[in-house]
């Protein structure tokens, strides 16, 4: 379950930012995650609660902002929405798609004390 490792990395980022920006507690973390990022959202929520215990993010709320997956179809030359890799183009049915968005996972915003 790589979601646990992701949450450990998030805590490391929070600890570093706490030193830089001088805060002691994280109340809310907003993560922006695309459907092509390869992250199981429920596993991430569970892992976040487990990993943040005893840290500056103990009992912090995790808010997930889901972004849209997008791809460029090489056949019909259109930007299209995709939910997962290897889906066909919804316009022409081609499988020649180049992913252009939806792979991201980043800390978008923090609420701190």
BAMARLUM-518655 format. One line per 8 residues: number of its first residue (from 1); for each residue x negated, y, z of C-alpha. Coordinates in steps of 0.5 Angstrom, whole numbers. Layout:
residues N
NUM) X:Y:Z  ...
This chain:
residues 113
1) 0:0:0  -4:6:-3  1:11:0  -2:10:7  -9:12:4  -5:18:1  -2:20:8  -9:20:11
9) -12:24:5  -6:29:7  -8:29:14  -15:31:12  -13:37:8  -9:39:13  -14:39:19  -19:42:14
17) -14:48:12  -12:49:20  -20:50:21  -20:55:15  -13:59:16  -13:58:24  -7:54:26  -6:49:31
25) 1:45:29  4:43:22  12:43:22  13:42:15  10:39:9  12:40:2  9:35:-3  11:36:-10
33) 11:29:-14  12:27:-21  15:21:-23  9:18:-26  5:19:-20  5:12:-18  8:13:-11  13:10:-8
41) 17:15:-4  20:11:1  13:8:3  10:15:3  15:17:8  14:11:12  7:12:12  7:20:13
49) 11:18:20  6:13:22  -1:17:20  1:23:23  2:21:30  -3:24:35  -5:29:29  -4:37:28
57) 2:34:24  5:30:29  13:30:28  12:34:22  18:34:17  16:31:10  20:35:4  19:32:-3
65) 20:36:-9  21:31:-15  18:34:-21  20:32:-28  16:27:-33  15:30:-40  11:27:-46  10:29:-53
73) 12:25:-58  7:24:-64  12:21:-68  18:27:-68  13:32:-65  18:34:-59  17:35:-52  21:30:-48
81) 23:28:-41  21:21:-39  22:17:-32  17:12:-33  11:10:-37  12:6:-44  19:9:-44  21:10:-52
89) 22:17:-54  29:19:-53  30:23:-59  27:18:-64  25:11:-61  18:11:-62  13:9:-57  8:14:-59
97) 8:18:-53  3:23:-50  4:24:-42  4:32:-41  7:32:-34  10:28:-28  3:25:-26  2:31:-21
105) 2:30:-13  0:36:-9  1:40:-3  6:45:-5  7:49:1  6:48:9  10:51:15  5:52:21
113) 4:55:28
